[in-house]
Amino acid sequence: MFADIFKIDWMEVLDVIIRSLLSLVTLFLVAKMLGKRQVSQLTLFDYVVGISIGNFAAEMTINLESQEINGVVAVLIFGIVAYIIDILAIKSIKLRKYFMGTPTIVIQHGQIIKKNLRKVKFDLNDLLEECREKGCFDMSEIEYAIMEPNGKISILPKPEYKPVTIKDLNLKNEKQGLCANLVIDGKIMKNCLRNINKTEEWLRQQLKVKGYKVEDVFLATFDINENLKIYKNSDEIKVNNILE
């Protein structure tokens, strides 16, 4: 009896492996087709499509009685339909509102709009929690709070409660931009060097002046103000662990 429990059908295992790989490849292709979008950015429609595609992929992997092609076709059909709807939603405001939803004002001039809370199925505790997460603990400080189609709350503070900016203080600020990654894990990023019109010889010389070889560098970045910042490639850095 116990021998039967631990008996392995290697052909069945091989079938599961093949199905799993096929499922992963199909999901990857569909994900690439649908584009990059974080979980926090998903609308209700995106969520339903994602859950359905995941179920089809899982069914294709573990249901050995079904043909692999059935699962592949189901995933592709859902992916293609979702892709077409995304394209149509970009071109049509009406379709976008129908499938993706619209923003809903839940606080206006410091006043909570109760009927809109009911409309979006949001209770007062949920609203207070979202506001606290945004750093706002007093509803009267909020000019507008808007529930986005992805379920997140966007907050516009009243003018007197907005954070002070450099412009408000008339201070001079440095120009900012993206940093070019010139070295990653001891390897020179040649394309990045070319894009900033620098050479490997220049980089090696700069590192040498600072006492580094390329192999010693975990990360080296170069910003718009021509500052080269170097992060040492070392496992010997002592970490003061104060977190639990």
C-alpha positions as CSV (number, residue, x, y, z in Angstrom):
1,M,0.0,0.0,0.0
2,F,2.7,2.5,1.0
3,A,4.7,1.5,-2.0
4,D,1.8,2.5,-4.2
5,I,1.6,5.9,-2.5
6,F,5.3,6.7,-3.2
7,K,5.3,5.2,-6.7
8,I,6.3,7.8,-9.2
9,D,4.9,7.8,-12.8
10,W,7.8,9.5,-14.5
11,M,5.9,9.9,-17.8
12,E,3.2,11.9,-15.8
13,V,5.9,14.0,-14.2
14,L,7.4,14.7,-17.6
15,D,4.0,15.7,-18.9
16,V,3.5,18.1,-16.0
17,I,7.0,19.7,-16.6
18,I,6.2,20.2,-20.3
19,R,2.8,21.6,-19.5
20,S,4.3,24.0,-16.9
21,L,6.9,25.3,-19.3
22,L,4.3,25.7,-22.0
23,S,2.0,27.6,-19.6
24,L,4.9,29.9,-18.5
25,V,5.8,30.7,-22.1
26,T,2.2,31.4,-23.0
27,L,1.7,33.7,-19.9
28,F,5.0,35.5,-20.7
29,L,3.9,36.2,-24.3
30,V,0.4,37.4,-23.1
31,A,2.0,39.6,-20.4
32,K,4.4,41.2,-23.0
33,M,1.5,41.8,-25.3
34,L,-0.6,43.5,-22.6
35,G,2.3,45.7,-21.5
36,K,3.8,46.8,-18.2
37,R,1.4,47.5,-15.4
38,Q,1.9,47.1,-11.7
39,V,-0.6,45.3,-9.5
40,S,-1.5,48.6,-7.8
41,Q,-2.4,50.1,-11.2
42,L,-4.8,47.3,-12.2
43,T,-8.4,48.3,-12.9
44,L,-11.3,45.9,-12.1
45,F,-11.3,44.7,-15.7
46,D,-7.5,44.0,-15.7
47,Y,-8.0,42.1,-12.4
48,V,-10.8,39.9,-13.8
49,V,-8.8,39.2,-17.0
50,G,-5.6,38.4,-14.9
51,I,-7.5,36.0,-12.6
52,S,-9.1,34.2,-15.5
53,I,-5.8,33.8,-17.4
54,G,-4.1,32.5,-14.3
55,N,-6.9,29.9,-13.8
56,F,-6.6,28.8,-17.4
57,A,-2.8,28.4,-17.1
58,A,-3.1,26.5,-13.8
59,E,-5.8,24.2,-15.3
60,M,-3.6,23.5,-18.4
61,T,-0.7,22.6,-16.1
62,I,-2.3,20.2,-13.6
63,N,-5.3,18.8,-15.5
64,L,-3.5,16.0,-17.4
65,E,-6.8,14.8,-19.0
66,S,-7.1,18.0,-21.1
67,Q,-5.1,18.7,-24.2
68,E,-2.4,21.4,-23.8
69,I,-3.6,23.3,-26.8
70,N,-7.0,24.0,-25.2
71,G,-5.3,25.9,-22.3
72,V,-3.0,27.7,-24.7
73,V,-6.0,28.8,-26.9
74,A,-8.0,29.9,-23.8
75,V,-5.1,32.0,-22.5
76,L,-4.4,33.6,-25.9
77,I,-8.1,34.4,-26.5
78,F,-8.4,36.2,-23.2
79,G,-5.1,38.0,-23.8
80,I,-6.0,39.1,-27.3
81,V,-9.5,40.2,-26.3
82,A,-8.0,42.2,-23.4
83,Y,-5.4,43.7,-25.7
84,I,-8.1,44.8,-28.2
85,I,-10.2,46.3,-25.5
86,D,-7.2,48.2,-24.1
87,I,-6.5,49.6,-27.6
88,L,-10.2,50.6,-28.1
89,A,-10.3,52.2,-24.6
90,I,-7.3,54.4,-25.6
91,K,-9.2,55.5,-28.7
92,S,-12.7,55.8,-27.2
93,I,-13.5,57.8,-24.1
94,K,-16.9,56.0,-23.7
95,L,-15.3,52.5,-23.8
96,R,-12.6,53.6,-21.5
97,K,-15.2,54.8,-18.9
98,Y,-17.2,51.6,-19.3
99,F,-14.3,49.1,-19.0
100,M,-11.8,51.0,-16.9
101,G,-14.1,53.1,-14.8
102,T,-13.8,56.8,-13.9
103,P,-12.4,58.8,-11.0
104,T,-14.9,59.6,-8.2
105,I,-14.6,62.6,-5.9
106,V,-15.1,61.4,-2.3
107,I,-13.9,64.6,-0.4
108,Q,-14.6,68.1,-1.7
109,H,-13.4,71.2,0.1
110,G,-12.9,69.2,3.3
111,Q,-16.4,67.7,3.1
112,I,-16.9,63.9,2.8
113,I,-19.3,63.1,-0.1
114,K,-21.3,60.3,1.4
115,K,-23.3,59.3,-1.7
116,N,-20.0,58.9,-3.7
117,L,-18.6,56.6,-1.0
118,R,-21.6,54.4,-1.3
119,K,-21.3,54.5,-5.1
120,V,-17.7,53.1,-5.0
121,K,-18.5,50.7,-2.2
122,F,-16.1,52.4,0.2
123,D,-16.8,52.8,3.9
124,L,-15.6,55.6,6.1
125,N,-13.0,53.5,7.8
126,D,-11.5,52.6,4.5
127,L,-11.3,56.3,3.5
128,L,-9.7,57.3,6.8
129,E,-7.1,54.6,6.4
130,E,-6.2,55.6,2.9
131,C,-5.9,59.2,3.9
132,R,-3.6,58.3,6.8
133,E,-1.4,56.3,4.5
134,K,-1.1,59.5,2.4
135,G,0.0,61.3,5.5
136,C,-3.2,63.2,6.1
137,F,-4.9,62.8,9.5
138,D,-7.3,65.7,9.3
139,M,-10.1,65.6,6.7
140,S,-10.5,69.4,6.9
141,E,-7.0,69.8,5.4
142,I,-8.1,68.1,2.2
143,E,-9.3,70.1,-0.8
144,Y,-10.1,67.1,-2.9
145,A,-9.8,63.3,-2.4
146,I,-10.4,61.2,-5.5
147,M,-10.8,57.5,-5.8
148,E,-9.1,56.4,-9.0
149,P,-10.3,53.5,-11.2
150,N,-7.6,51.2,-9.7
151,G,-9.1,51.7,-6.2
152,K,-6.4,54.1,-4.9
153,I,-7.1,57.5,-3.3
154,S,-5.4,60.6,-4.7
155,I,-5.3,63.6,-2.4
156,L,-5.0,67.4,-3.2
157,P,-4.3,69.3,0.1
158,K,-5.7,72.8,0.6
159,P,-3.1,75.5,-0.4
160,E,-2.2,76.3,3.2
161,Y,-1.4,72.7,4.0
162,K,0.8,71.9,1.0
163,P,4.5,71.2,1.6
164,V,6.9,74.1,1.1
165,T,8.9,73.8,-2.1
166,I,12.3,75.3,-3.2
167,K,10.4,77.6,-5.5
168,D,8.3,78.9,-2.6
169,L,11.5,79.8,-0.7
170,N,13.2,81.3,-3.8
171,L,16.2,79.1,-3.4
172,K,18.6,78.1,-6.1
173,N,18.5,74.5,-7.0
174,E,20.7,72.2,-9.1
175,K,19.6,70.7,-12.3
176,Q,18.5,67.1,-11.9
177,G,18.3,64.2,-14.3
178,L,18.7,60.5,-14.7
179,C,22.0,58.9,-13.6
180,A,23.8,56.8,-16.1
181,N,25.0,53.4,-14.8
182,L,28.6,53.1,-16.0
183,V,29.6,50.0,-13.9
184,I,27.3,47.3,-12.6
185,D,28.8,44.4,-10.6
186,G,32.3,45.0,-11.9
187,K,31.3,45.2,-15.6
188,I,31.5,48.3,-17.7
189,M,28.2,49.3,-19.4
190,K,29.5,50.3,-22.8
191,N,26.2,51.5,-24.2
192,C,25.8,53.9,-21.3
193,L,29.3,55.2,-21.8
194,R,28.7,55.9,-25.5
195,N,25.4,57.7,-24.7
196,I,27.2,60.2,-22.4
197,N,30.1,60.5,-24.9
198,K,32.7,59.0,-22.6
199,T,35.2,56.2,-23.2
200,E,36.4,53.2,-21.3
201,E,39.8,54.8,-20.9
202,W,38.2,57.9,-19.3
203,L,36.2,55.8,-16.9
204,R,39.2,53.6,-15.9
205,Q,41.2,56.8,-15.3
206,Q,38.5,58.3,-13.1
207,L,38.2,55.1,-11.1
208,K,42.0,55.0,-10.7
209,V,42.1,58.5,-9.4
210,K,39.6,57.5,-6.7
211,G,41.6,54.4,-5.9
212,Y,39.4,51.8,-7.6
213,K,39.7,49.1,-10.3
214,V,36.6,48.2,-12.4
215,E,36.4,44.9,-10.6
216,D,36.3,46.6,-7.2
217,V,33.1,48.6,-8.2
218,F,29.6,47.2,-7.5
219,L,27.9,50.3,-9.0
220,A,29.2,53.5,-10.5
221,T,26.8,56.3,-11.7
222,F,27.3,59.5,-13.5
223,D,24.8,62.3,-13.1
224,I,23.8,65.3,-15.2
225,N,26.1,67.5,-13.1
226,E,29.0,65.2,-14.1
227,N,29.4,63.7,-10.6
228,L,30.8,60.2,-10.6
229,K,29.5,58.2,-7.6
230,I,31.1,54.9,-6.7
231,Y,29.7,52.0,-4.6
232,K,32.3,49.5,-3.5
233,N,31.9,45.8,-4.4
234,S,32.4,44.3,-1.0
235,D,30.8,41.7,1.2
236,E,32.8,42.9,4.2
237,I,30.7,46.0,4.9
238,K,29.4,45.7,8.5
239,V,25.7,46.2,8.9
240,N,24.2,47.5,12.1
241,N,21.1,45.5,12.3
242,I,18.6,47.6,14.2
243,L,15.5,46.2,12.6
244,E,13.3,43.4,13.8
